[in-house]
């Protein structure tokens, strides 16, 4: 099954809402269960979780076997990190910690083969196993989590960015807000809400897919949650039911 046939790109092409889940739990079974349950795409967190490269390779193959699309949030935008991530059987990567348009250009140059960029053409192992060179290039998106990126977003989204996602906790902290208090019962803090609205509007202006929060009925792509919190909540619910509480 090609990337164009798996559920992320197919869902967008069909015009239906695409739903993803963020993965940080180690092991293979949890993410496989989420893919089998019907989530369209899974994002494996290389930045804060404990995944190794061989584990990520196997995770991607298991997710793909269910028709779901594997994505990786890379640990950095350094060339070696991006080369390794893009050589895996992924449908897309998420770039973290971008602070400016110039920073984004540099990262994107490592994501595209010549002449558009300088990405290395050395994936012989994966080409022999699963035809890596005959596959569509992985999508490249960014986490908007720095005020500098918000400031230069109009210029950034004229580059080869396929989707954007707001890194709410880092963005609020770098804006001088307490990340635990920036989201209250009445919604986001005013300055954070202003940043959100700018990011969404700029993405729409440039035709870039905006990944939204759960419960956004008009969004093209939404999140269903984080695997650790989802399984923790399910375990607590099961325990309460078993105890009759």
C-alpha positions in Angstrom: 0.0 0.0 0.0 1.5 3.3 -1.1 1.5 6.5 0.9 -1.2 7.9 -1.3 -3.4 5.0 -0.4 -2.9 5.1 3.3 -5.4 7.0 5.4 -3.8 10.4 6.0 -3.4 11.4 2.3 -6.4 9.4 1.2 -8.6 11.1 3.8 -7.6 14.6 2.8 -8.2 13.7 -0.9 -11.6 12.4 0.0 -12.5 15.5 1.9 -13.2 13.8 5.2 -11.8 14.8 8.6 -8.5 13.0 9.3 -7.8 11.9 12.9 -4.4 11.3 14.4 -2.9 10.3 17.7 0.4 11.2 19.3 2.5 8.3 20.5 5.1 8.3 23.2 4.7 4.8 24.8 7.5 2.3 24.1 6.7 -1.1 22.7 4.9 -2.2 19.6 1.5 -3.3 20.6 -0.1 0.0 21.8 0.5 1.9 18.6 -0.5 -1.2 16.5 -3.8 -1.3 18.4 -4.4 2.4 17.7 -3.7 1.9 14.0 -6.0 -1.1 14.0 -8.7 0.9 15.8 -8.9 3.2 12.8 -6.8 6.2 13.6 -5.7 7.7 10.3 -2.2 8.6 11.3 0.2 8.2 14.3 3.0 10.5 15.3 6.0 8.9 17.0 7.8 11.3 19.3 11.6 11.2 18.8 12.0 14.4 20.7 10.8 13.4 24.2 10.1 9.6 24.1 12.5 6.7 24.3 12.3 5.3 20.8 15.3 3.9 19.0 15.8 3.9 15.2 15.2 0.1 14.9 12.1 0.3 17.0 10.8 3.2 14.9 11.3 1.2 11.7 9.3 -1.7 13.0 6.6 0.6 14.4 6.2 2.3 11.0 5.8 -1.1 9.2 3.2 -2.3 11.8 1.2 1.0 11.4 1.4 0.8 7.6 0.1 -2.8 7.7 -3.2 -1.5 9.1 -3.5 1.2 6.4 -2.6 4.1 8.8 0.1 6.7 8.1 3.2 6.8 10.3 4.7 10.2 11.1 7.8 11.1 13.2 8.4 14.2 15.3 12.1 14.4 15.0 14.4 15.2 17.9 16.1 18.1 16.1 16.4 19.7 12.7 20.1 18.7 12.3 21.0 17.0 9.0 21.9 13.6 10.5 18.6 13.3 12.4 16.5 14.3 9.4 18.4 11.9 7.1 17.7 8.9 9.4 14.0 9.9 9.9 13.3 10.4 6.2 15.0 7.1 5.3 12.4 5.2 7.4 9.0 4.1 5.9 7.3 7.3 7.1 4.5 9.3 5.4 5.7 12.5 7.0 7.9 14.2 9.6 7.3 17.1 12.0 10.1 19.7 12.5 10.4 21.1 16.0 12.0 24.3 17.4 12.1 26.4 14.3 12.6 30.0 15.2 12.7 31.9 11.8 12.3 31.6 8.1 16.0 31.2 7.7 16.0 28.4 10.2 13.2 26.7 8.3 15.0 27.0 4.9 18.0 25.3 6.4 15.9 22.4 7.8 14.0 22.0 4.6 17.2 21.8 2.6 18.0 18.6 4.5 14.5 17.2 3.6 14.6 17.5 -0.2 16.7 15.7 -2.7 18.8 17.7 -5.1 18.3 20.1 -6.8 15.7 21.4 -4.3 17.9 20.4 -1.3 20.9 18.4 -0.2 19.2 15.3 1.2 21.5 12.3 1.0 20.8 9.6 -1.6 22.1 6.7 0.3 19.0 4.6 1.2 20.1 1.4 -0.5 18.9 -0.9 2.3 15.4 0.5 2.4 15.1 0.7 -1.4 15.9 -3.0 -1.6 13.4 -3.9 1.2 10.4 -1.6 0.3 11.3 0.4 -2.7 12.1 3.6 -0.9 13.2 5.5 -4.0 9.9 4.8 -5.9 7.8 6.2 -3.0 6.4 9.8 -2.8 8.6 12.0 -0.8 7.5 12.2 2.9 5.4 15.2 3.9 7.2 17.9 5.9 5.4 19.8 8.6 6.4 22.1 11.5 5.5 22.6 15.1 4.9 26.3 15.6 6.3 26.7 19.1 8.5 29.8 19.1 7.4 33.4 19.0 9.9 34.1 16.3 8.2 31.5 14.0 4.8 33.1 14.7 6.3 36.5 13.7 7.7 35.2 10.4 5.0 32.6 9.7 3.8 34.3 6.5 7.3 34.0 5.0 7.8 30.5 6.4 4.6 29.1 4.9 5.6 30.2 1.4 8.3 27.5 1.7 7.8 23.8 1.2 5.8 23.2 4.4 2.9 20.8 4.0 1.2 21.2 7.4 1.4 23.1 10.7 0.7 22.1 14.3 0.9 24.4 17.3 3.3 23.4 20.1 1.1 24.9 22.8 3.2 24.3 25.9 6.5 25.5 24.5 4.9 28.4 22.7 3.1 29.6 25.8 6.3 29.2 28.0 8.4 31.2 25.5 5.7 33.9 25.4 6.2 34.3 29.2 3.1 32.4 30.2 2.8 29.6 32.7 2.0 26.6 30.4 -0.2 25.1 33.1 -2.3 28.3 33.4 -2.4 29.3 29.7 -5.4 27.0 29.2 -8.2 27.7 31.6 -12.0 27.0 31.8 -12.6 30.1 29.7 -10.2 29.1 27.0 -6.7 30.1 26.1 -4.9 33.2 27.5 -5.6 36.2 25.2 -2.1 36.5 23.8 -1.9 32.7 23.2 -5.3 32.8 21.5 -4.1 35.6 19.2 -1.1 33.5 18.2 -3.4 30.5 17.5 -5.7 32.6 15.3 -2.8 34.0 13.4 -1.3 30.6 12.8 -4.6 29.1 11.6 -5.3 32.1 9.3 -1.8 32.1 7.8 -2.0 28.4 7.1 -5.4 28.9 5.4 -4.0 31.8 3.3 -1.2 29.6 2.0 -3.1 26.4 1.5 -1.2 24.7 4.3 -3.0 22.0 6.2 -3.7 23.0 9.8 -3.7 20.3 12.5 -6.4 21.3 15.0 -7.6 20.2 18.4 -10.3 17.5 19.0 -13.8 18.7 18.6 -13.1 21.1 15.7 -15.8 20.0 13.3 -14.7 22.1 10.4 -11.0 21.1 10.6 -9.4 18.9 8.0 -7.1 17.2 10.6 -7.6 16.8 14.3 -6.0 14.9 17.2 -7.7 12.2 19.2 -5.2 12.5 22.0 -1.9 11.2 23.4 -1.5 7.4 23.8 -0.1 7.6 27.4 -3.1 9.6 28.6 -5.6 7.6 26.6 -4.4 4.2 28.0 -4.0 5.7 31.5 -7.6 6.9 31.4 -8.8 3.6 30.0 -7.0 1.7 32.8 -8.4 3.9 35.5 -11.9 3.5 34.1 -11.6 -0.3 33.9 -10.3 -0.5 37.4 -13.2 1.6 38.7 -15.7 -0.6 36.9 -14.1 -3.7 38.3 -14.3 -2.3 41.8 -17.9 -1.2 41.2 -17.0 2.4 41.9 
